[in-house]
Amino acid sequence: MSKLFVVPTPIGNLKDLSFRAIEILKEVDYILAEDTRKTGILLKHFDIQSHLRSHHKFNEHKTSGKVILDLQSGKNIALVSDAGTPGISDPGFLLVRECLKAEIEVETLPGPTAFVPALINSGLPSDRFIFEGFLPPKKGRNKRLESLREDDRTMIFYESPYRLIKTLNQFKEIFGDERIVSVSREISKIYEENRRGSLKEVISHFQDKNIKGEIVIILSGRKS
């Protein structure tokens, strides 16, 4: 029976790709990639010859139907994103949903997701947390944050390095400058950085720096 394999890829260090992931990527009929150029580098590193096809947020509504037909015809297909696990702030949800509607089996491999190491590194409570991903860039942004003002769970956000200072300042306005925050940057890469402290302290640390890399923000919840 054909199957869609959801395959996490490294968020930094290529050695984080599992043996099982390599095996599946070599055996499937083709691989759906968010960016074929970036995934091509990964495949070349591990000598994976499987054919690549483009599947991203701008074309997934068009390509999903063809993928479903290929799966129904007996093909096995893998889905990857540029980094991490597809479906977590990356394309994947739509295709998985359509597969389940069509009664096509979906198998998701365990693997890298940026917010997990960031959460553990933060030292903030991990027994209850809320994942917000990327906040709306404009409309609805403040409303979303206001809705979290009284939440006592640890909060997780993804952010662009270009918006980090603006976002932290918005947090300070809504949650107060003494709320504890942890910012993780370049997780699993050479220049990985984890900075923890009050919002006031962390803003001061990053204020005049040239910030690069993928950013995960872990914000403490309201104290009871």
N, C-alpha and C positions, 0 to 999 in steps of 0.2 A: 504494500500500500504506500502511495506517495505521501510526502510529509513536508511541511514547512519547518525549517530549523531556524530559530532565532539565535544568532551567535554573537555574544559579546566580544568586542575587540579591545586591545589595550588602550588605556587612557594616556599612556606615556611610554613606559618601558615595554618594548616588544616582547620581552621574555615572559610577560604576564599572559600571553596567549596560551591556552591550555593544549595539551596533547590531543584531547578529544576534539577541540575546536578545529585544530589543524586537520585531523582525520576527516571530519565532516566536510570542511571546506574543499578538501581534495576530491571527495567522492560525489558531491552533488552535481546535478546537471548544469546548474549555473548559480551565480551569486548575485543577489540584488544589493547594490551599494549606494549609499547616500552620495558619495563623491568617488567616482571610479578611479580618479587619479590618485587620491589618498589611499584607497584600498588596494590599488595596484602596487603601491610601494610595499605594503604589508605582505601581499601575496608573493611578490618577487623575493622578499626576504626569506620566506619559508618554502620557496619553490613550489607554489600552488599554481596549477595550470588552468583551473576552472575558468570558464567564461564569465565575464562581468557584464551586468546590465544596470543601467541607472534607475534608481528608485528613491525619490526625495520628496519633500513636502510640496514642491511645485508641480510634480507630475503624478503623485501617488494615486490620485483619483482616476487618472487615465490608465495607468499601468496595472492597477490591481486586478482588473477584469481579465486581462491577458494572463497574468500570473495564476489566477484561479483556474483558468482553462488548461494551462500547462500542468498544474498539479492534478487536475482531474484526468488528464491524459496519461498520468503515471510518472511524471517527472518529480524528482526531489530537488528542492530549492532552499538555499540559505539566504537569510536576510542579515545584513550587517549595517552598522552606522559608522560614521567617521571614527568614533571612539566611544567605548562604553557599551551599554546594553540598549539595543533598539527599543523604542517605545517609552524610554525615560527621557523626556524632553528632546526626543529624536523621532523621525518617522518609524512607524511600526504598528501602532495601535490600529489604524484603519485596515491594514492588510490582515492582521491577526483576527480582527472582528469578522472580516469577510470570509476568511478561511473557516471559522467556527460556524458561520451561517451556512456554509456549503458542506459542512460536516467533514472538513479536511483536518487531519490531525496536525497539531502544532506542538513542537517540542522546543522549549527554551532552555538553553544551557546556562548554568550558573557562571558568573564571571564579573569582570570589572564594572563598577558603577561609582562615579566620582563621589557621590554624597556619603557613601558608607565609610571610607577611610577618613573623610573630613569630619564626620560626626564623631567617630571614635577619638580622633586626634584632638577634638575640641575640649574633651573632658566634661562636656555638658551632659545632662541626663539623656540616656538613649532608650529608656524603657517605654517612653511615650514621645512621639515626635510627629510633626506635620511637614510634608514635603510640598513646597509651593512652586518649585522649579523657577522659571523665568517670570518675573512680574510683568504685567502689561507695560509696554514702553511709555504710554501716555494715558489714554482714556481708561479710567477704572483703577489706576495705580494706587492713588491715595485711599480710595474706597476699600480696596483689598487690604491695605495695611491697617486702616482703621478697624476693620473687622477682626484683626488679629491682636489688637491692643490688649485685651484682657485674657488672651489665651495663655494657659500655664504650661503648654507643651513646648518642647524645644522645636524651633522653626528652621527649616532648611531652604535656602534660595540658591539659584544659579545666577551668575551675573557676568556681564562683559567687563573686561578690565577698564574699558573707556568710561563705564558708568559706575564703577565701584565707589568713588568718593561721593558722587551725587546720591547714590542709594544709601550709603552709610549715614549721610547727613539727613536724609529723609527718615531713616530709622531713629536717629537722635531726636528729631522733632516729635515723633509719634510715641516712641517708647522711653525716651529720657536718656540723657548722655551717660548714665551710670549702668545701663543695661549691659550685661556681658555678651560679647560677640567673639566669634573665632572666624578668621578668614584664611582659607586654604588656597594656595596658588600653585599651579604646575605640579599637581599630585603625581607621584611616581617618576617624575623627571629629575634631571640633574639639579635644577635650581628650585626644588620644592621648598615652599615656605608656609609655615603655619603660625599665624599671629593671633594671640588671644589677649583679651583685656576688656575694659569698658569701651563703649562706643567712642567716647571722647579720646581714649588712649590709642585705639586702633586707627581712628581717623587721623590723628596726629602722626602716627607712624607712616601711613601711606600718602599723606597730603602732598608732598613735593617729590614723590618718586615717579619714575617712568614705569608704570605697571604693565606687565605682560602676562599672558597665559590665561588658562581657564580658571575661573573663580568659583569657589563654593563658600557661601556665608552661612554660618551656624549661629543662630540668635537664641539666647536663653528666653524661656517663657516667663510670664509674670509670676512673681513670688506670691505664694498664698499668704 
